[in-house]
Amino acid sequence: MTHDVLAELRALRAGDLPTHGGRTLAYVYDSALPGLDELAASAHALASSVNGLDPTAFPSLLRLENDVVRTAARLLGGGDATVGTVTSGGTESCLLAVVAARDSRPEVTRPSMVLPETAHAAFHKAAHYFGVRVVAVPVDPVTFRADPAAMAAAIDESTVLVVASAPSYAHGVVDPVSEIAGAALERGVRCHVDACIGGWVLPHASDVPPFDFSVPGVTSISVDLHKYAYCPKGTSVLLHASADLRRAQYFASAAWPGYTMLNSTTQSTRSGGPLAAAWAVLRHIGDDGYRSLALRALESTRVLREGIAKIDGLRVLGEPSATLLAVAAARDDFDVFTVADEMKARNWYVQPQFAYRSSPANLHLTVTAANAGHESELLADLGASVEAAIEAGPVRVAPEVVAFVGGLAPDSLTPEEFGGLLAAAGMGGGDGVLPERMATVNTLLAAASPALRERLLVEFLGALYS
Ligand SMILES: *Cc1c(COP(=O)(O)O)cnc(C)c1O
């Protein structure tokens, strides 16, 4: 019976993108260390029924969380005063940094936060959830680095938080944290460094300017364990420079007849599974292990970056200094969306990113230790995919269709009209079935305004889930 169920699950999982082997260059992180998954799974199983809701009832989780927070603080320039929280992921860490910043300034009636426009969408989610206005500041159009003077100029009386990325997800570029945090400090405003994706790698990279708690003015840092700490999904750490800064993140409610609810995160019941798995993985890999994994991923990124520069038709955007690459077309006789389809046909997943402000349409590559030593396979298939895309020519969508989509205002459309649009775009299939080739769909989505694209994809999601 158990066997049947697991066999069924395995069969379902076989339809997914591979999570190991380095062929899926977004969403997943593979250390390629033998036995790591088994260790994590065993640790997860040992603690998955334990509840982090009450650390006095389950002191093991308190101990694990303090260990994990101390490890992260040590890596990121923290000292004795540094405190933190293990959360469910990068988005939750960012959400909590924003809500803590907002609630530490109750006198500000219309709070805002200053972001480089390359900041992760998690901050727009926080803005939406918590009623904090986003002041998005353009970045340098060549390097894609945040502009510290423009960010400083954007700080005003309503600013409760300033954000810098180390690095940004889209381009893998590290913002000038010292200047940004310095400007925030001068105005008495909190500065959050979003090191969700880079925090476990950048400390081992050379030539990266300081971005951690060693920088005056940095008040909090987020770092995801389920990215480059190679832990199972479901763990991130939010660090604060002091317990004072963390206080507003906590929530307590005695306004009901049950237990006094006391929460450090957005969750209340919290599985001990992800935390225990992360703790086990951190202990098992250790400082030296992480150093060598980071160096492998960094070196692999360097090899790929140089190889991509040699592929006629491609260019790497900005000046990435971590393990992420954004690859754009260097000429206009083909589409990167077609390259993504061609890569898919060759069993690679690269993530299309739409044009936004100064950033052109591009393909995102998250490079992990599993890519080390296999760069030539990836580069050969990327080169062949570009050739095929050039052969196919740019994606042709009738100009009147592009004009029609570009002119639609999301607010004026009914759910039925959205359904029709999705069907027309080839996204109307049930059960999440998308066309084999996505270039046309992506070209149509690219023609839509960001607001229309958001609505279309929300309708799509609603159609996927029962
Ligand atoms: C991944 C990421 C996040 C969000 O993390 P999730 O774990 O996906 O919620 C936030 N910021 C950056 C820079 C990231 O790369």
The ligand as an SDF file (V2000), in Angstrom:
LIG
                    3D

 15 15  0  0  0  0  0  0  0  0999 V2000
   15.1960   34.3080   -3.9820 C   0  0  0  0  0  0  0  0  0  0  0  0
   15.2550   35.7260   -3.5550 C   0  0  0  0  0  0  0  0  0  0  0  0
   14.2880   36.2900   -2.7070 C   0  0  0  0  0  0  0  0  0  0  0  0
   13.0070   35.5690   -2.3290 C   0  0  0  0  0  0  0  0  0  0  0  0
   13.2500   34.3320   -1.8120 O   0  0  0  0  0  0  0  0  0  0  0  0
   12.2180   33.1150   -1.8130 P   0  0  0  0  0  0  0  0  0  0  0  0
   12.9620   32.0990   -1.0250 O   0  0  0  0  0  0  0  0  0  0  0  0
   11.9690   32.7250   -3.2290 O   0  0  0  0  0  0  0  0  0  0  0  0
   10.9730   33.5480   -1.1280 O   0  0  0  0  0  0  0  0  0  0  0  0
   14.4820   37.5850   -2.2810 C   0  0  0  0  0  0  0  0  0  0  0  0
   15.5440   38.2990   -2.6840 N   0  0  0  0  0  0  0  0  0  0  0  0
   16.4790   37.7930   -3.5250 C   0  0  0  0  0  0  0  0  0  0  0  0
   17.6430   38.6440   -3.9370 C   0  0  0  0  0  0  0  0  0  0  0  0
   16.3640   36.4880   -3.9830 C   0  0  0  0  0  0  0  0  0  0  0  0
   17.2550   35.9950   -4.8400 O   0  0  0  0  0  0  0  0  0  0  0  0
  1  2  1  0
  2  3  1  0
  2 14  2  0
  3  4  1  0
  3 10  2  0
  4  5  1  0
  5  6  1  0
  6  7  2  0
  6  8  1  0
  6  9  1  0
 10 11  1  0
 11 12  2  0
 12 13  1  0
 12 14  1  0
 14 15  1  0
M  END
$$$$
